[in-house]
Amino acid sequence: MRLTRIAIATLLIISITIGSGSEAYPFPSSYICLTTKEEKELGKKLMLYVKKHLVLIEDPSVVNYVNTIGQHIVAQLPTPPFDFHFYVVKEDVYNAFAAPAGHVFINSGLLAAMESEEELAGILAHEIAHVLCRHISKQIERQKKIGLATLAGVLTGIFLGGSAAAAGAITTSSIAAGQSLSLKYSRENEAEADQVGLKYLTKAGYGGGGLLKVLQKIRAKRWFGPEHIPSYVTTHPAIETRMAYLDTWIQTHPERAKSVRPVDPTGFRKVRTKLIALYGDAGAAHSTFDSQLRKNSEDALAYYGKGLVLDRGGKKEEAVENLKRAVQFRPLDRDILRDLGKTYFHMGNYASALKTLKGALAFSPKDPEGWFLLGRAQMEMGDLQGALDSFKTLVNTAPDYLPGTYYLGETYGKLGNLGEAHYHLGIYYKERGRFKNAKFHLNRALNLVGKDTERRLSIEKALKELSGTQGHDHNEKSAW
């Protein structure tokens, strides 16, 4: 597994390149090796690999928050070359990295170690800048044989390797070549990514101090011995030089050192609370929230975190007690209400779950997890039509929330509409990368729907997109 993670990080480092020039991006177009179309295709292939080997957190309240911050920074770019996407990887190791075509990742451990939205924005701006600056594209132009062979070798090891041993050998040799190639420019790249990142970070209203604080946390994580060095340090070297530069920049630009963008710290704290409670060490989570409650016995979010970690540990009654305390101090908080409803659902108390979830959705009518849980509770209580309506609302408002697509198919099946059932299950498996299952369900749907219908056209389009995917099927791996 460790080799897999190294392979992913290396492949992502050696593949960042953009296919269109702009005044905002410092390298001339003569350095460009891949076209935008080629990079998008490479990005798609890498996403298949990432989804196969990494666990991506799909909690909407976490992912949407990170995406909102990232997209706000992207909005400051004059001509974004790609549609940027932001992901949270369920991994305690401190790291963040950018893949081809605007896919940006941050590990849950690094995000949980942060203390403010400003810190998150700083890291995201740096990764966005790596994509914009075309650092590796310049290296590939000068070392075409090494660069392309490395890319081809790693991709072959990932997707086309015969035996496991052969694939491992290809990937390992490619990693060595990739690392020697990337390190030649790494210090220059990091300095430039900080400079470009600061430009758009401050345009977005954030101060530069957040990135410096994160780097200080990462440096403090460097213990004795290589096994304790955070991954961020190996994929983003020259950390001491970067910190010195950022400190000097802050001293000489005091007016831009702090954020001017109005920020409610509650949003970031809720995300951090969920990461600690649901995806970190349970014992450490209890200690964190107990410490917060000793400092402030009316801390709603500490009760919220305590309730989440208790629910995670199967202590449902205690979880409900803590979540109710959180509601007392924040009675209009949609996230706390929804997760109280979720705990009732886990207990099998579907009537209380329905009541609580409807209350949460009254405050947040577009909350995907709220609609998902409401639909699940309705299914358990035998209200299939109500569940169908809930899942339809979910899929219409948040099509990327794939559990909703799956259960919409399940509900159609229970209601006897097998054409729609197979269609939605097929779409679910297609997006999960389980292509054999997707083709099975979509072909069944094709035989069940009427001719010359809009649904038939949708099925045919999906099957066309699946053509040529043999050999790429993989097991689902996610954190939902």
C-alpha positions in Angstrom: 0.0 0.0 0.0 2.9 2.4 0.8 4.3 1.7 -2.7 1.0 2.5 -4.2 0.8 5.8 -2.4 4.3 6.7 -3.5 3.4 5.8 -7.1 0.4 8.0 -7.0 2.3 11.0 -5.6 5.1 10.6 -8.1 2.8 10.2 -11.0 0.9 13.3 -10.0 4.1 15.3 -9.6 5.5 14.4 -13.0 2.3 14.9 -14.9 1.2 18.5 -14.2 1.1 20.4 -17.5 -1.3 22.7 -19.3 -2.1 23.1 -23.0 -3.0 26.8 -23.5 -1.0 29.9 -22.8 -2.2 33.0 -21.0 -0.6 36.2 -19.6 -1.3 34.9 -16.1 0.9 31.8 -16.5 4.7 32.4 -16.5 6.1 29.9 -19.0 5.9 30.5 -22.8 3.8 28.2 -24.9 6.9 26.6 -26.5 7.4 24.6 -23.3 4.0 22.9 -23.5 4.2 19.2 -24.2 0.6 18.0 -23.8 -2.5 19.6 -25.3 -5.4 20.5 -23.1 -7.3 17.6 -24.6 -4.4 15.2 -23.9 -4.1 16.4 -20.3 -7.8 16.0 -19.7 -7.5 12.4 -20.9 -4.5 11.8 -18.6 -6.5 13.3 -15.8 -9.4 10.9 -16.4 -7.0 7.9 -16.4 -5.3 9.1 -13.2 -8.7 9.5 -11.5 -9.5 5.9 -12.2 -6.3 4.9 -10.5 -6.8 7.3 -7.5 -10.3 6.0 -6.9 -9.1 2.5 -7.0 -6.3 2.9 -4.5 -7.3 5.8 -2.3 -10.3 6.3 -0.1 -12.0 9.6 -0.9 -14.2 11.2 1.7 -17.6 11.8 0.2 -19.3 13.5 3.1 -21.0 16.5 1.4 -20.5 18.9 4.3 -16.8 18.3 4.1 -16.2 18.0 0.4 -18.5 20.9 -0.5 -16.8 23.2 2.0 -13.3 22.5 0.6 -14.7 22.8 -3.0 -16.3 26.2 -2.1 -12.9 27.6 -0.9 -11.0 26.2 -3.9 -13.5 27.5 -6.4 -13.4 31.0 -4.8 -9.7 31.1 -5.5 -10.1 29.6 -9.0 -12.6 32.4 -9.7 -9.8 34.9 -9.4 -8.0 33.4 -12.4 -8.4 35.3 -15.7 -8.8 32.2 -17.9 -8.9 28.9 -16.0 -7.6 26.2 -18.3 -9.7 23.4 -16.7 -12.7 22.8 -14.5 -11.0 22.4 -11.2 -12.1 19.7 -8.8 -11.2 19.3 -5.1 -11.0 16.1 -3.1 -10.4 15.0 0.5 -8.4 11.8 0.9 -9.0 9.7 4.0 -5.4 9.6 5.1 -3.8 10.8 8.3 -0.5 11.6 6.6 0.1 15.3 6.0 0.0 15.9 2.3 -1.7 17.8 -0.6 -1.1 17.4 -4.3 -2.4 18.3 -7.7 -3.1 15.9 -10.6 -3.4 16.8 -14.3 -6.4 18.7 -15.6 -7.1 20.5 -12.3 -7.7 17.7 -9.8 -6.5 18.9 -6.4 -6.3 16.7 -3.3 -5.8 17.3 0.4 -5.4 14.6 3.0 -7.8 14.5 5.9 -5.0 14.5 8.4 -3.5 17.7 7.1 -6.9 19.4 7.0 -7.7 18.3 10.5 -4.4 19.8 11.7 -5.4 23.2 10.4 -7.1 25.8 12.6 -8.7 28.2 10.1 -10.1 28.6 6.6 -7.2 30.9 5.8 -4.8 28.0 6.3 -6.9 25.8 4.0 -7.0 28.5 1.4 -3.2 28.9 1.5 -2.6 25.2 0.7 -5.2 25.1 -2.1 -3.8 28.3 -3.7 -0.4 26.7 -3.7 -1.7 23.5 -5.4 -3.7 25.5 -7.9 -0.5 27.5 -8.8 1.4 24.2 -9.4 -1.2 23.4 -12.1 -1.1 26.9 -13.6 2.7 27.2 -13.8 3.3 24.1 -16.0 6.4 23.2 -14.0 6.8 19.7 -15.2 5.8 20.6 -18.8 9.1 22.6 -19.0 11.1 19.6 -17.8 9.4 17.3 -20.3 10.3 19.7 -23.1 13.9 19.6 -22.1 14.0 15.9 -21.3 11.4 14.5 -23.6 12.7 11.0 -23.6 12.9 10.7 -19.9 9.7 12.5 -19.2 7.5 10.6 -21.7 9.1 7.3 -20.8 8.4 7.9 -17.2 4.8 8.8 -17.9 4.4 5.8 -20.1 6.1 3.5 -17.6 4.0 4.5 -14.7 0.8 4.4 -16.7 1.8 0.9 -18.0 2.6 -0.3 -14.5 -0.8 1.0 -13.3 -3.1 0.0 -16.1 -1.3 -2.4 -18.5 1.1 -4.4 -16.4 0.8 -8.2 -16.9 1.6 -10.0 -13.6 1.6 -8.1 -10.3 5.4 -8.5 -10.1 5.8 -7.1 -13.6 3.5 -4.2 -12.9 5.4 -3.5 -9.7 8.8 -3.6 -11.4 7.6 -1.2 -14.1 6.1 1.2 -11.6 9.1 1.1 -9.3 11.6 1.9 -12.1 9.4 4.7 -13.3 9.2 6.1 -9.8 13.0 6.3 -9.6 13.2 8.1 -12.9 10.4 10.4 -12.1 11.9 11.5 -8.8 15.3 12.3 -10.3 13.5 14.2 -13.0 11.3 16.2 -10.8 13.9 17.2 -8.1 15.9 19.1 -10.7 13.4 21.9 -10.7 11.6 21.3 -7.4 13.0 24.3 -5.5 12.3 26.7 -8.3 8.8 25.2 -8.7 8.0 25.6 -5.0 9.1 29.2 -4.9 7.1 30.1 -8.0 4.0 28.2 -6.8 4.1 30.2 -3.6 4.5 33.5 -5.5 1.7 32.7 -8.0 -0.4 31.2 -5.2 -0.1 34.3 -3.1 -1.2 36.5 -6.0 -4.5 34.7 -6.4 -4.9 34.0 -2.6 -4.8 37.7 -1.8 -7.1 38.5 -4.8 -9.6 36.1 -3.2 -9.4 38.1 0.1 -7.2 35.8 2.1 -4.0 36.7 3.9 -0.7 35.0 3.3 -0.3 34.1 6.9 -2.4 31.0 6.6 0.1 29.1 4.3 3.0 30.0 6.6 1.1 28.6 9.6 0.4 25.3 7.8 4.1 25.0 6.8 5.1 25.6 10.4 2.7 22.7 11.5 4.2 20.4 8.8 7.8 21.3 9.9 6.8 20.6 13.6 5.7 17.1 12.4 9.2 16.2 11.2 10.5 13.9 13.9 13.6 11.8 14.0 13.8 9.3 11.2 12.5 9.2 7.6 9.3 7.3 8.5 8.0 10.3 10.4 8.6 12.9 7.7 5.3 14.1 6.4 4.6 13.2 2.7 4.1 16.9 2.0 7.8 17.5 2.7 8.9 14.9 0.0 6.4 16.1 -2.6 6.9 19.8 -1.8 10.6 20.2 -0.7 12.6 23.2 0.4 10.1 23.9 3.2 12.6 26.0 5.2 13.3 28.2 2.3 9.6 28.6 1.6 8.9 29.6 5.2 11.7 32.2 5.1 10.2 33.7 1.9 6.7 33.7 3.2 7.8 35.3 6.5 9.7 38.0 4.6 6.7 38.6 2.3 4.4 39.0 5.3 6.8 41.5 6.9 7.0 43.6 3.7 3.3 43.3 2.8 1.6 43.8 6.2 -1.6 45.0 4.5 -2.0 41.6 2.8 -0.8 39.4 5.7 -4.3 39.0 7.1 -7.6 38.0 5.5 -10.0 40.8 4.5 -12.7 38.3 3.3 -15.5 38.0 5.8 -15.4 34.5 7.2 -17.6 32.7 9.7 -15.1 30.4 11.6 -18.0 28.1 12.5 -18.0 26.6 9.0 -14.3 25.5 9.2 -14.6 24.3 12.8 -17.6 22.1 11.9 -15.6 20.5 9.1 -12.6 19.9 11.3 -14.9 18.5 14.0 -16.3 15.9 11.6 -12.9 14.9 10.3 -11.6 14.4 13.9 -14.7 12.6 15.0 -15.4 10.3 12.0 -12.1 9.8 10.3 -9.3 10.1 12.9 -8.3 8.1 15.9 -11.4 7.6 18.1 -9.5 7.8 21.4 -7.8 11.0 20.3 -11.1 12.4 19.2 -12.7 11.8 22.7 -9.7 13.5 24.3 -10.0 16.5 22.0 -13.7 17.1 22.6 -13.4 16.4 26.4 -10.7 19.0 26.6 -12.8 21.5 24.7 -15.8 20.9 27.1 -13.6 21.4 30.1 -12.7 24.8 28.8 -16.3 25.6 27.9 -19.2 23.5 29.1 -21.5 25.3 26.6 -19.4 24.5 23.5 -22.0 23.2 21.0 -19.5 21.9 18.5 -17.6 20.0 21.2 -20.9 18.2 22.1 -21.4 17.7 18.3 -18.1 16.1 17.9 -18.6 14.0 21.0 -21.9 12.8 19.7 -20.4 11.9 16.3 -17.6 9.8 17.7 -20.0 8.0 20.1 -22.3 7.2 17.2 -19.2 5.9 15.3 -18.4 3.7 18.3 -21.9 2.2 18.5 -22.9 4.1 21.7 -26.1 5.4 20.2 -27.9 6.5 23.4 -24.9 8.5 24.6 -24.5 10.0 21.1 -28.1 11.2 21.1 -27.6 12.8 24.5 -24.6 14.8 23.3 -26.2 15.8 20.0 -29.3 17.0 21.8 -27.0 19.1 24.0 -25.4 20.5 20.9 -28.9 21.4 19.5 -29.7 23.2 22.8 -26.9 25.6 22.2 -27.3 25.8 18.3 -31.0 25.0 17.7 -31.0 26.2 14.1 -27.8 24.4 13.0 -28.8 22.2 10.0 -25.7 19.9 10.3 -26.2 19.1 14.0 -29.9 18.4 13.4 -29.2 16.2 10.4 -26.6 14.2 12.2 -29.0 13.8 15.2 -31.5 12.4 12.6 -28.7 10.2 11.3 -28.1 8.8 14.7 -31.8 8.1 15.2 -31.7 6.2 11.9 -28.7 4.1 13.0 -30.7 3.2 16.2 -33.7 2.1 14.1 -35.8 4.9 15.5 -37.1 5.8 12.1 -40.0 8.0 13.3 -37.7 10.3 15.3 -35.3 10.2 12.3 -38.0 11.4 10.0 -39.1 14.2 12.2 -35.6 15.4 12.9 -34.5 15.2 9.3 -37.5 17.1 8.0 -36.6 19.8 10.5 -33.0 19.9 9.3 -34.2 20.1 5.6 -36.4 23.0 6.5 -33.3 25.0 7.2 -31.3 23.5 4.4 -33.5 22.3 1.5 -30.6 21.4 -0.7 -28.6 19.3 1.8 -27.8 16.0 -0.1 -27.2 13.9 3.0 -30.4 15.1 4.6 -32.5 14.0 1.6 -30.5 10.7 1.4 -31.2 9.9 5.1 -34.8 11.0 4.8 -35.3 8.6 1.8 -33.6 5.8 3.7 -35.9 6.3 6.7 -39.0 6.4 4.4 -37.9 3.1 2.8 -37.5 1.5 6.2 -41.0 2.7 7.2 -42.5 1.3 3.9 -43.2 4.7 2.3 -41.7 3.9 -1.0 -43.4 6.7 -2.9 -42.1 9.2 -0.3 -38.6 7.6 -0.6 -38.8 7.9 -4.4 -39.6 11.6 -4.2 -36.8 12.2 -1.7 -34.2 10.4 -3.9 -35.4 12.1 -7.0 -34.9 15.5 -5.3 -31.5 14.4 -4.2 -30.4 13.3 -7.6 -31.7 16.4 -9.3 -30.0 18.8 -6.8 -26.8 16.8 -6.2 -26.1 14.3 -9.0 -22.6 13.8 -7.9 -23.8 12.3 -4.6 -23.8 8.7 -5.9 -25.4 6.9 -2.9 -28.6 8.8 -3.9 -28.4 7.4 -7.5 -28.0 3.9 -6.1 -31.0 4.1 -3.8 -33.1 5.7 -6.4 -32.5 2.6 -8.5 -33.3 0.4 -5.5 -36.6 2.2 -4.9 -37.6 2.0 -8.5 -37.0 -1.7 -8.3 -39.2 -2.1 -5.2 -41.9 -0.2 -7.0 -41.7 -2.5 -10.0 -40.2 0.0 -12.5 -37.3 -2.2 -13.6 -36.3 -0.1 -16.6 -35.6 2.9 -14.3 -34.1 0.7 -11.6 -31.5 -0.8 -14.0 -30.8 2.6 -15.5 -29.9 4.3 -12.2 -27.9 1.3 -10.9 -26.0 1.3 -14.2 -25.2 5.0 -13.9 -24.1 4.4 -10.3 -21.7 1.6 -11.2 -20.4 3.6 -14.2 -19.4 6.5 -12.0 -17.9 4.2 -9.4 -15.7 2.6 -12.1 -17.3 -0.8 -11.9 -17.8 -1.1 -15.6 -18.9 -4.7 -15.9 -21.8 -4.1 -13.5 -22.6 -0.9 -15.2 -22.8 -2.5 -18.6 -25.0 -5.3 -17.2 -27.6 -3.0 -15.8 -27.6 -0.5 -18.7 -28.1 -3.3 -21.2 -31.0 -4.7 -19.1 -32.4 -1.2 -19.0 -32.1 -0.9 -22.8 -34.3 -4.0 -23.2 -36.9 -2.6 -20.8 -37.5 1.0 -21.9 -39.6 2.0 -24.9 -38.1 2.9 -28.3 -37.5 6.6 -29.3 -37.6 7.8 -25.7 -35.4 10.3 -23.9 -34.4 7.6 -21.4 -33.3 5.2 -24.2 -31.0 8.0 -25.6 -29.5 8.4 -22.1 -28.8 4.7 -21.9 -27.2 4.5 -25.3 -25.1 7.5 -24.5 -23.9 5.9 -21.3 -23.1 2.6 -23.0 -21.1 4.5 -25.7 -19.0 6.1 -23.0 -18.4 2.7 -21.5 -17.1 1.2 -24.8 -13.4 0.4 -24.6 -13.3 0.2 -20.8 -12.6 -3.5 -20.6 -9.7 -4.3 -18.3 -10.2 -1.1 -16.3 -12.9 -2.4 -13.9 -12.0 -2.0 -10.3 -13.4 -2.6 -6.9 -15.3 0.3 -5.2 -13.4 2.0 -2.5 -14.9 5.0 -0.8 -15.7 6.5 2.6 -19.5 6.8 2.4 
